[in-house]
Amino acid sequence: MTYTCFECGYRSIKRFGRCPRCGAWDSMQETKSEGGKAPSSWLGEDLRPISELDLADVRRTPTGMSEFDRLLGGGLVPGAVVLFGGEPGIGKSTLLLQVCEALAANVGPVLYVSGEESEGQVKLRASRLGVNSERLYVLSEQTLDRIEPAIEQVRPHTLVVDSVQTMRCGDVDGEAGSVRQLRAVTGELIRITKKQHITTFLVGHITKEGSFAGPKTVEHLVDVAVYLEGDRGEDIRMLRSVKNRFGATNEVAVFQMDEDGLTEINDPSQFFLTEREDDPRAGAAIVPVLEGTRPILVELQALVSPTGGYGIPQRRCTGLDVNRILLLLAVIDRRLAIPVGGADVYLSVAGGLTVRERAADLAAIAAIVSSLRNRALPPHTALVGEVDLAGEVRRVQRLPDRVREAAKSGYRRILVPGAGAATIEEGIDVVPVSSIERAIAELTLE
């Protein structure tokens, strides 16, 4: 006899009033024994050598959205289970309904199972998005006992379960959304998906910490896990892949939310760059960053204003790591002998994008010094490079791809780490800089 915590999945042979792992009270419940019955075959396929397996059986199917296909590695894979996560109201159901419409129109039947909304509520959203395919079937249900017969009846190419936390397996104890139910529901849906060679999307809500509810019981079971991210005050949505057994991880697709749904952004560099004037403004610097395998040009904006001796200087960042900026401010003060300790410093990434990599260090320093000097950077100039504590500009990953993206967007000059500049020939003036002192001199910001 064992006891299981339905909050975190902790197991023990002894019952606790409070779970030793997550601290939840009265969450330990007795786990029924499965008995000695041997498990049934998962798929029932015969044993074969790998040389006899045919890749034609796993041919990818395009969804009709090029950005979505690129994120998945080229399209949908038969038998794949995709965990689709995001905050409530971020646009998960909207995007999946658009994908369902395209698949129903071009590929085959699609079954959309809603455990949170009635059929009428699903229809309201579908009408707003222009979704009205006769091969898109809707079922408002929360129990697997009714969902599985519907799958047998429709024989869909794609199944969408919105959301997996609302589903319940009748043979398992616990409330819908509990760890035990999540494990049972996900396992059963995976079995059905693999057996019938369909593609299944499991919509999952994320917790306050930004992870799927019950990550150890759900995320590791699926083939692909993607997150839909974005600020509700902005119209940009980033679909990010964090796990993909059939393609690259950390891939990103960019969408724009409007009244007609989510629209693909095929050229994010042009979208994230603000309207550039012939005479650029002080405090703005362009940097090519990597989002997954794609280089994107973004604009960093800095505003440095003296505090006047009143109060503690402010350090605020939007779209950047504030701790990294504090380190760069110390490097500016020490290595460039430019005092910034008595000034308020505000930094932002134009367009609402979040920059996570250190390749933006050099551009952030240039933007701060440009704002402090009230002198704009030279026009048509981009920067890229990591800066260490000694003020040296260090190499970054995939530098040729970043330079190529800058050249494609019309930039005629780019400052890069000196260590990697010799291998680049992209029809753009590549200026190697080994230190921030050299970079500031090249930008005429001394």
HUHUWO-V216993 format. One record per run of one state. SS is the DSSP state (helix for helix, strand for strand, loop for the rest). FROM is the first residue (numbers start at 1). TO is the last residue. Records with the same first field share a line. If there is no record, write none. Layout:
SS->FROM-TO ; FROM-TO
This chain:
loop->1-1 ; 6-10 ; 13-17 ; 19-24 ; 26-27 ; 32-49 ; 53-54 ; 59-60 ; 62-65 ; 73-75 ; 77-80 ; 87-91 ; 107-109 ; 115-118 ; 130-135 ; 141-142 ; 155-157 ; 163-163 ; 167-167 ; 169-178 ; 197-198 ; 207-211 ; 213-214 ; 219-223 ; 230-235 ; 245-251 ; 259-260 ; 265-267 ; 273-283 ; 292-293 ; 307-314 ; 319-321 ; 336-342 ; 350-357 ; 374-380 ; 384-385 ; 388-391 ; 395-398 ; 409-412 ; 424-428 ; 434-434 ; 443-446
strand->2-5 ; 11-12 ; 18-18 ; 25-25 ; 28-31 ; 61-61 ; 76-76 ; 81-86 ; 110-114 ; 136-140 ; 143-143 ; 158-162 ; 168-168 ; 199-206 ; 212-212 ; 224-229 ; 236-244 ; 252-258 ; 261-264 ; 284-291 ; 294-306 ; 315-318 ; 343-349 ; 381-383 ; 386-387 ; 392-394 ; 413-417 ; 429-433 ; 435-435
helix->50-52 ; 55-58 ; 66-72 ; 92-106 ; 119-129 ; 144-154 ; 164-166 ; 179-196 ; 215-218 ; 268-272 ; 322-335 ; 358-373 ; 399-408 ; 418-423 ; 436-442
